[in-house]
Amino acid sequence: MGTVGNPMIAMAPGQKTGELGVAVTTLEEALEWVAAWGRTRAMWPLLFGLACCAIEMMATQASHYDLSRFGMEIMRASPRQADLMIVAGRVSRKMAPVVRRLYDQMTEPKWVIAMGDCASTGGVFNNYAIVQGVDEIIPVDVYVSGCPPRPEGLIEGIMLLHEKIRKGTRSGSPR
């Protein structure tokens, strides 16, 4: 066993030293940070399950995975109370106008997660009746792959969305 030397020498650059510094920012940057922090801690998802992915979405809300730790206490049934739409499953051509109407009724700022291969690309349903990706109808912020994706995948997608919100990036308009 050797002697303990100066801990500052052994630390790599960027590690915490325990010294308090001074943070310099503008009021606008501070308010943007607070707003982003609040948005990520209090997202209210819209209950919108269309197929087998909806079962995994419901399992993510259950006690084993518990989305409440991310501020998502309950799934909202009204688009006017939600700011996150999780499209879970395949979207038919008949359902596409309903998806768009619900998206338009959501309050700003609003985000969309396409959950599963069917919502992202149409999945194995390559025919005239199924929309080949929900991004043909509404802008999508995060894609979660899998058929059906596990609850861990949806949680990772939510965490990626939180990171996008903190950085202030938004997705484009639909095709």
PyRosetta script that sets phi, psi and omega in degrees:
from pyrosetta import init, pose_from_sequence

init()
pose = pose_from_sequence("MGTVGNPMIAMAPGQKTGELGVAVTTLEEALEWVAAWGRTRAMWPLLFGLACCAIEMMATQASHYDLSRFGMEIMRASPRQADLMIVAGRVSRKMAPVVRRLYDQMTEPKWVIAMGDCASTGGVFNNYAIVQGVDEIIPVDVYVSGCPPRPEGLIEGIMLLHEKIRKGTRSGSPR")
pose.set_psi(1, 134.7)
pose.set_omega(1, -179.6)
pose.set_phi(2, -97.5)
pose.set_psi(2, 177.3)
pose.set_omega(2, 177.6)
pose.set_phi(3, -86.0)
pose.set_psi(3, 154.1)
pose.set_omega(3, 178.8)
pose.set_phi(4, -87.7)
pose.set_psi(4, 122.9)
pose.set_omega(4, 179.5)
pose.set_phi(5, -95.9)
pose.set_psi(5, -156.8)
pose.set_omega(5, 179.6)
pose.set_phi(6, -69.1)
pose.set_psi(6, 120.5)
pose.set_omega(6, -178.3)
pose.set_phi(7, -67.5)
pose.set_psi(7, -21.3)
pose.set_omega(7, -179.8)
pose.set_phi(8, -68.8)
pose.set_psi(8, -27.9)
pose.set_omega(8, -179.5)
pose.set_phi(9, -74.4)
pose.set_psi(9, -35.8)
pose.set_omega(9, -176.0)
pose.set_phi(10, -80.0)
pose.set_psi(10, -12.0)
pose.set_omega(10, -175.9)
pose.set_phi(11, -84.9)
pose.set_psi(11, 140.6)
pose.set_omega(11, 176.2)
pose.set_phi(12, -77.4)
pose.set_psi(12, 157.4)
pose.set_omega(12, 177.7)
pose.set_phi(13, -61.1)
pose.set_psi(13, 140.2)
pose.set_omega(13, 178.4)
pose.set_phi(14, 93.0)
pose.set_psi(14, -9.1)
pose.set_omega(14, 178.9)
pose.set_phi(15, -80.4)
pose.set_psi(15, 156.8)
pose.set_omega(15, -179.6)
pose.set_phi(16, -72.2)
pose.set_psi(16, 135.2)
pose.set_omega(16, -179.7)
pose.set_phi(17, -107.8)
pose.set_psi(17, -10.2)
pose.set_omega(17, -178.6)
pose.set_phi(18, 89.4)
pose.set_psi(18, -6.3)
pose.set_omega(18, 178.4)
pose.set_phi(19, -84.0)
pose.set_psi(19, 139.2)
pose.set_omega(19, 178.3)
pose.set_phi(20, -87.3)
pose.set_psi(20, 135.6)
pose.set_omega(20, 179.2)
pose.set_phi(21, -114.6)
pose.set_psi(21, -167.4)
pose.set_omega(21, 179.8)
pose.set_phi(22, -115.9)
pose.set_psi(22, 129.5)
pose.set_omega(22, 177.2)
pose.set_phi(23, -98.6)
pose.set_psi(23, 127.3)
pose.set_omega(23, 179.4)
pose.set_phi(24, -114.0)
pose.set_psi(24, 125.1)
pose.set_omega(24, 179.6)
pose.set_phi(25, -153.4)
pose.set_psi(25, 171.1)
pose.set_omega(25, 176.0)
pose.set_phi(26, -99.2)
pose.set_psi(26, 163.9)
pose.set_omega(26, 178.6)
pose.set_phi(27, -63.2)
pose.set_psi(27, -38.8)
pose.set_omega(27, -179.8)
pose.set_phi(28, -62.9)
pose.set_psi(28, -45.3)
pose.set_omega(28, 178.3)
pose.set_phi(29, -63.6)
pose.set_psi(29, -39.7)
pose.set_omega(29, 179.6)
pose.set_phi(30, -65.1)
pose.set_psi(30, -41.6)
pose.set_omega(30, 178.9)
pose.set_phi(31, -67.5)
pose.set_psi(31, -38.1)
pose.set_omega(31, 176.3)
pose.set_phi(32, -63.1)
pose.set_psi(32, -40.9)
pose.set_omega(32, 179.6)
pose.set_phi(33, -64.8)
pose.set_psi(33, -43.3)
pose.set_omega(33, 179.8)
pose.set_phi(34, -64.5)
pose.set_psi(34, -41.5)
pose.set_omega(34, 178.9)
pose.set_phi(35, -64.1)
pose.set_psi(35, -44.1)
pose.set_omega(35, 178.4)
pose.set_phi(36, -64.2)
pose.set_psi(36, -39.6)
pose.set_omega(36, 178.0)
pose.set_phi(37, -61.5)
pose.set_psi(37, -45.3)
pose.set_omega(37, 179.9)
pose.set_phi(38, -65.6)
pose.set_psi(38, -38.8)
pose.set_omega(38, 179.6)
pose.set_phi(39, -65.4)
pose.set_psi(39, -38.7)
pose.set_omega(39, -179.3)
pose.set_phi(40, -75.4)
pose.set_psi(40, -24.3)
pose.set_omega(40, -177.6)
pose.set_phi(41, -92.0)
pose.set_psi(41, -6.3)
pose.set_omega(41, -176.7)
pose.set_phi(42, -141.2)
pose.set_psi(42, 47.1)
pose.set_omega(42, 176.7)
pose.set_phi(43, -77.7)
pose.set_psi(43, 139.5)
pose.set_omega(43, 177.8)
pose.set_phi(44, -118.5)
pose.set_psi(44, 105.8)
pose.set_omega(44, -178.1)
pose.set_phi(45, -77.4)
pose.set_psi(45, 148.0)
pose.set_omega(45, 176.6)
pose.set_phi(46, -85.4)
pose.set_psi(46, 129.9)
pose.set_omega(46, 178.5)
pose.set_phi(47, -72.0)
pose.set_psi(47, 105.1)
pose.set_omega(47, -175.8)
pose.set_phi(48, -148.6)
pose.set_psi(48, 75.0)
pose.set_omega(48, 178.6)
pose.set_phi(49, -103.5)
pose.set_psi(49, 129.1)
pose.set_omega(49, -174.4)
pose.set_phi(50, -109.6)
pose.set_psi(50, -21.6)
pose.set_omega(50, -175.7)
pose.set_phi(51, -154.4)
pose.set_psi(51, -151.2)
pose.set_omega(51, -173.3)
pose.set_phi(52, -62.3)
pose.set_psi(52, -24.8)
pose.set_omega(52, 177.1)
pose.set_phi(53, -64.0)
pose.set_psi(53, -25.0)
pose.set_omega(53, -179.7)
pose.set_phi(54, -63.6)
pose.set_psi(54, -32.4)
pose.set_omega(54, 178.2)
pose.set_phi(55, -63.8)
pose.set_psi(55, -42.1)
pose.set_omega(55, 178.1)
pose.set_phi(56, -68.9)
pose.set_psi(56, -34.2)
pose.set_omega(56, 176.4)
pose.set_phi(57, -64.5)
pose.set_psi(57, -41.8)
pose.set_omega(57, 177.7)
pose.set_phi(58, -66.6)
pose.set_psi(58, -36.6)
pose.set_omega(58, 177.7)
pose.set_phi(59, -65.1)
pose.set_psi(59, -32.7)
pose.set_omega(59, 177.7)
pose.set_phi(60, -65.7)
pose.set_psi(60, -32.0)
pose.set_omega(60, 179.1)
pose.set_phi(61, -78.9)
pose.set_psi(61, -18.7)
pose.set_omega(61, -175.8)
pose.set_phi(62, -72.1)
pose.set_psi(62, 177.8)
pose.set_omega(62, -170.7)
pose.set_phi(63, -66.3)
pose.set_psi(63, -27.6)
pose.set_omega(63, -176.9)
pose.set_phi(64, -68.6)
pose.set_psi(64, -37.9)
pose.set_omega(64, -179.5)
pose.set_phi(65, -104.9)
pose.set_psi(65, -34.2)
pose.set_omega(65, 167.4)
pose.set_phi(66, 54.5)
pose.set_psi(66, 83.3)
pose.set_omega(66, 175.8)
pose.set_phi(67, -68.8)
pose.set_psi(67, -7.0)
pose.set_omega(67, 178.5)
pose.set_phi(68, -62.3)
pose.set_psi(68, -26.0)
pose.set_omega(68, 179.4)
pose.set_phi(69, -70.4)
pose.set_psi(69, -13.5)
pose.set_omega(69, 175.1)
pose.set_phi(70, -101.0)
pose.set_psi(70, 7.5)
pose.set_omega(70, -179.7)
pose.set_phi(71, 87.1)
pose.set_psi(71, 10.1)
pose.set_omega(71, -179.7)
pose.set_phi(72, -102.5)
pose.set_psi(72, 75.8)
pose.set_omega(72, -173.2)
pose.set_phi(73, -63.0)
pose.set_psi(73, -49.8)
pose.set_omega(73, -179.2)
pose.set_phi(74, -139.3)
pose.set_psi(74, 157.6)
pose.set_omega(74, 172.8)
pose.set_phi(75, -81.6)
pose.set_psi(75, 132.6)
pose.set_omega(75, -179.3)
pose.set_phi(76, -86.8)
pose.set_psi(76, 141.7)
pose.set_omega(76, 177.3)
pose.set_phi(77, -95.6)
pose.set_psi(77, -10.1)
pose.set_omega(77, -179.8)
pose.set_phi(78, -110.8)
pose.set_psi(78, 130.2)
pose.set_omega(78, 178.9)
pose.set_phi(79, -66.3)
pose.set_psi(79, -21.5)
pose.set_omega(79, -179.5)
pose.set_phi(80, -75.6)
pose.set_psi(80, -12.7)
pose.set_omega(80, 177.7)
pose.set_phi(81, -106.2)
pose.set_psi(81, -0.3)
pose.set_omega(81, -174.1)
pose.set_phi(82, -112.6)
pose.set_psi(82, 151.8)
pose.set_omega(82, 173.6)
pose.set_phi(83, -126.3)
pose.set_psi(83, 2.6)
pose.set_omega(83, 177.3)
pose.set_phi(84, -134.2)
pose.set_psi(84, 124.3)
pose.set_omega(84, 175.0)
pose.set_phi(85, -106.5)
pose.set_psi(85, 121.1)
pose.set_omega(85, 174.7)
pose.set_phi(86, -103.6)
pose.set_psi(86, 105.0)
pose.set_omega(86, 178.8)
pose.set_phi(87, -84.8)
pose.set_psi(87, 106.0)
pose.set_omega(87, -174.8)
pose.set_phi(88, -110.4)
pose.set_psi(88, 98.4)
pose.set_omega(88, 176.5)
pose.set_phi(89, 119.3)
pose.set_psi(89, -179.1)
pose.set_omega(89, -176.1)
pose.set_phi(90, -75.5)
pose.set_psi(90, 145.5)
pose.set_omega(90, 179.8)
pose.set_phi(91, -112.5)
pose.set_psi(91, 120.0)
pose.set_omega(91, 178.2)
pose.set_phi(92, -82.4)
pose.set_psi(92, 162.9)
pose.set_omega(92, 178.1)
pose.set_phi(93, -61.7)
pose.set_psi(93, -32.7)
pose.set_omega(93, 177.3)
pose.set_phi(94, -69.3)
pose.set_psi(94, -31.9)
pose.set_omega(94, -177.2)
pose.set_phi(95, -84.4)
pose.set_psi(95, -17.5)
pose.set_omega(95, -175.6)
pose.set_phi(96, -57.1)
pose.set_psi(96, -45.6)
pose.set_omega(96, 178.0)
pose.set_phi(97, -63.2)
pose.set_psi(97, -31.3)
pose.set_omega(97, 178.3)
pose.set_phi(98, -68.6)
pose.set_psi(98, -41.9)
pose.set_omega(98, 177.8)
pose.set_phi(99, -60.5)
pose.set_psi(99, -44.7)
pose.set_omega(99, -180.0)
pose.set_phi(100, -64.3)
pose.set_psi(100, -41.7)
pose.set_omega(100, 179.6)
pose.set_phi(101, -63.1)
pose.set_psi(101, -44.1)
pose.set_omega(101, 178.3)
pose.set_phi(102, -63.1)
pose.set_psi(102, -40.9)
pose.set_omega(102, 178.1)
pose.set_phi(103, -62.2)
pose.set_psi(103, -43.0)
pose.set_omega(103, -179.7)
pose.set_phi(104, -66.1)
pose.set_psi(104, -28.6)
pose.set_omega(104, -179.2)
pose.set_phi(105, -80.8)
pose.set_psi(105, -14.1)
pose.set_omega(105, 178.7)
pose.set_phi(106, -70.7)
pose.set_psi(106, 148.6)
pose.set_omega(106, -179.9)
pose.set_phi(107, -80.4)
pose.set_psi(107, 153.3)
pose.set_omega(107, 176.4)
pose.set_phi(108, -81.4)
pose.set_psi(108, 146.5)
pose.set_omega(108, -8.9)
pose.set_phi(109, -75.6)
pose.set_psi(109, 148.5)
pose.set_omega(109, -178.8)
pose.set_phi(110, -134.9)
pose.set_psi(110, 150.4)
pose.set_omega(110, -177.2)
pose.set_phi(111, -133.5)
pose.set_psi(111, 158.9)
pose.set_omega(111, -178.6)
pose.set_phi(112, -133.8)
pose.set_psi(112, 134.7)
pose.set_omega(112, 171.2)
pose.set_phi(113, -116.4)
pose.set_psi(113, 126.0)
pose.set_omega(113, 173.7)
pose.set_phi(114, -92.7)
pose.set_psi(114, 110.9)
pose.set_omega(114, -174.1)
pose.set_phi(115, -102.0)
pose.set_psi(115, 116.2)
pose.set_omega(115, 176.2)
pose.set_phi(116, 100.3)
pose.set_psi(116, 161.9)
pose.set_omega(116, -178.9)
pose.set_phi(117, -65.6)
pose.set_psi(117, -35.3)
pose.set_omega(117, -178.5)
pose.set_phi(118, -66.7)
pose.set_psi(118, -41.7)
pose.set_omega(118, 179.1)
pose.set_phi(119, -72.1)
pose.set_psi(119, -30.5)
pose.set_omega(119, -177.3)
pose.set_phi(120, -80.7)
pose.set_psi(120, -44.4)
pose.set_omega(120, -172.4)
pose.set_phi(121, -136.1)
pose.set_psi(121, 1.8)
pose.set_omega(121, -174.8)
pose.set_phi(122, 94.8)
pose.set_psi(122, -13.1)
pose.set_omega(122, 177.2)
pose.set_phi(123, 60.2)
pose.set_psi(123, -138.3)
pose.set_omega(123, -178.6)
pose.set_phi(124, -81.3)
pose.set_psi(124, -4.7)
pose.set_omega(124, -177.4)
pose.set_phi(125, -93.2)
pose.set_psi(125, 78.5)
pose.set_omega(125, 179.9)
pose.set_phi(126, -95.9)
pose.set_psi(126, 74.0)
pose.set_omega(126, -179.7)
pose.set_phi(127, -143.2)
pose.set_psi(127, 179.9)
pose.set_omega(127, -173.9)
pose.set_phi(128, -69.8)
pose.set_psi(128, -21.7)
pose.set_omega(128, -172.0)
pose.set_phi(129, -87.7)
pose.set_psi(129, -16.7)
pose.set_omega(129, -175.3)
pose.set_phi(130, -111.6)
pose.set_psi(130, 133.3)
pose.set_omega(130, 176.1)
pose.set_phi(131, -68.6)
pose.set_psi(131, 130.2)
pose.set_omega(131, -178.2)
pose.set_phi(132, -85.0)
pose.set_psi(132, 65.8)
pose.set_omega(132, -179.3)
pose.set_phi(133, 108.1)
pose.set_psi(133, 127.6)
pose.set_omega(133, -177.1)
pose.set_phi(134, -68.6)
pose.set_psi(134, -13.6)
pose.set_omega(134, 178.0)
pose.set_phi(135, -70.8)
pose.set_psi(135, -5.3)
pose.set_omega(135, 170.2)
pose.set_phi(136, -74.1)
pose.set_psi(136, -19.1)
pose.set_omega(136, -174.7)
pose.set_phi(137, -108.1)
pose.set_psi(137, -48.5)
pose.set_omega(137, -175.5)
pose.set_phi(138, -134.4)
pose.set_psi(138, 155.0)
pose.set_omega(138, 177.3)
pose.set_phi(139, -70.6)
pose.set_psi(139, 138.6)
pose.set_omega(139, -178.4)
pose.set_phi(140, -112.2)
pose.set_psi(140, 134.0)
pose.set_omega(140, -179.9)
pose.set_phi(141, -91.7)
pose.set_psi(141, -40.8)
pose.set_omega(141, -176.8)
pose.set_phi(142, -137.7)
pose.set_psi(142, 136.1)
pose.set_omega(142, 175.1)
pose.set_phi(143, -107.1)
pose.set_psi(143, 130.9)
pose.set_omega(143, 176.4)
pose.set_phi(144, -112.0)
pose.set_psi(144, 118.0)
pose.set_omega(144, -176.3)
pose.set_phi(145, -87.6)
pose.set_psi(145, 163.0)
pose.set_omega(145, 178.2)
pose.set_phi(146, 127.3)
pose.set_psi(146, 158.9)
pose.set_omega(146, -179.5)
pose.set_phi(147, -140.9)
pose.set_psi(147, 92.1)
pose.set_omega(147, -19.1)
pose.set_phi(148, -77.7)
pose.set_psi(148, 154.5)
pose.set_omega(148, 178.2)
pose.set_phi(149, -69.9)
pose.set_psi(149, 146.9)
pose.set_omega(149, 178.0)
pose.set_phi(150, -72.5)
pose.set_psi(150, 159.3)
pose.set_omega(150, 177.4)
pose.set_phi(151, -56.5)
pose.set_psi(151, -31.7)
pose.set_omega(151, 177.5)
pose.set_phi(152, -63.0)
pose.set_psi(152, -35.4)
pose.set_omega(152, 177.8)
pose.set_phi(153, -66.1)
pose.set_psi(153, -40.8)
pose.set_omega(153, 177.6)
pose.set_phi(154, -66.1)
pose.set_psi(154, -39.9)
pose.set_omega(154, 178.1)
pose.set_phi(155, -63.5)
pose.set_psi(155, -39.9)
pose.set_omega(155, 176.7)
pose.set_phi(156, -63.7)
pose.set_psi(156, -40.0)
pose.set_omega(156, 176.6)
pose.set_phi(157, -62.7)
pose.set_psi(157, -39.3)
pose.set_omega(157, 177.7)
pose.set_phi(158, -65.7)
pose.set_psi(158, -40.1)
pose.set_omega(158, 178.3)
pose.set_phi(159, -66.6)
pose.set_psi(159, -36.5)
pose.set_omega(159, 174.9)
pose.set_phi(160, -64.7)
pose.set_psi(160, -39.1)
pose.set_omega(160, 177.0)
pose.set_phi(161, -64.4)
pose.set_psi(161, -40.8)
pose.set_omega(161, 176.4)
pose.set_phi(162, -59.1)
pose.set_psi(162, -41.1)
pose.set_omega(162, 178.9)
pose.set_phi(163, -64.0)
pose.set_psi(163, -41.5)
pose.set_omega(163, 177.3)
pose.set_phi(164, -62.6)
pose.set_psi(164, -39.2)
pose.set_omega(164, 180.0)
pose.set_phi(165, -66.8)
pose.set_psi(165, -42.0)
pose.set_omega(165, 178.9)
pose.set_phi(166, -63.2)
pose.set_psi(166, -36.3)
pose.set_omega(166, 179.2)
pose.set_phi(167, -79.6)
pose.set_psi(167, -17.3)
pose.set_omega(167, 178.4)
pose.set_phi(168, 84.0)
pose.set_psi(168, 19.0)
pose.set_omega(168, 179.8)
pose.set_phi(169, -93.1)
pose.set_psi(169, 144.0)
pose.set_omega(169, 178.9)
pose.set_phi(170, -125.5)
pose.set_psi(170, 154.2)
pose.set_omega(170, 177.3)
pose.set_phi(171, -82.5)
pose.set_psi(171, 166.6)
pose.set_omega(171, -177.8)
pose.set_phi(172, -81.2)
pose.set_psi(172, -170.4)
pose.set_omega(172, 179.6)
pose.set_phi(173, -84.5)
pose.set_psi(173, 162.3)
pose.set_omega(173, -179.5)
pose.set_phi(174, -66.1)
pose.set_psi(174, 159.1)
pose.set_omega(174, -178.4)
pose.set_phi(175, -59.5)
pose.dump_pdb("model.pdb")
